[in-house]
């Protein structure tokens, strides 16, 4: 089966090209910590996967003592759905400006 001009496919035509500017890399801080602080400061939509297989989408609000506070976006309705708190060391992957995130924006 081949589909054309579906609502799903039309979403991808509206996606703008990537625009995020990566943070500067100063010595003395781990790369993951720099990315976390940058996401908090710039309020950039991200998707995160943990080593336990949990997938979170949202905005990082704060980072203190290894704990990240996330404004969580619900998977069903793609709207703000409370807060999630996650330990820094449980992060296996962080993504920004993907096609999926562009649709959520």
Residue pairs with C-beta under 8 A, 6 or more apart in sequence:
3 9
11 103
12 99
12 103
15 99
15 102
15 103
16 102
18 97
19 97
20 42
20 44
20 96
20 97
22 38
23 34
23 35
23 37
23 38
25 31
25 34
26 34
32 88
32 91
33 63
33 88
35 94
36 60
36 63
36 68
36 88
37 63
38 44
39 46
39 59
39 60
39 94
39 96
40 60
40 61
40 62
40 63
43 59
44 59
44 96
45 57
45 58
45 59
45 73
45 96
45 101
45 104
45 105
46 57
46 58
46 59
46 60
46 94
46 95
46 96
46 101
47 55
47 56
47 57
47 94
47 95
47 96
47 98
47 100
47 101
48 55
48 56
48 57
48 70
48 86
48 91
48 93
48 94
48 95
49 55
49 56
49 91
49 92
49 93
50 56
50 86
50 90
50 91
50 92
51 90
51 91
51 92
52 90
56 70
56 72
56 84
56 86
57 72
57 73
57 75
57 101
57 104
58 70
58 71
58 72
58 73
58 80
58 84
59 70
59 71
59 73
60 68
60 69
60 70
60 71
61 69
61 70
61 71
61 83
62 68
62 69
63 69
63 88
66 87
66 88
66 89
67 85
67 86
67 87
67 88
68 85
68 86
68 87
68 88
69 83
69 84
69 85
70 83
70 84
70 85
70 86
71 80
71 83
72 80
72 81
72 82
72 83
72 84
73 79
73 80
73 81
73 104
74 80
74 81
78 104
95 101
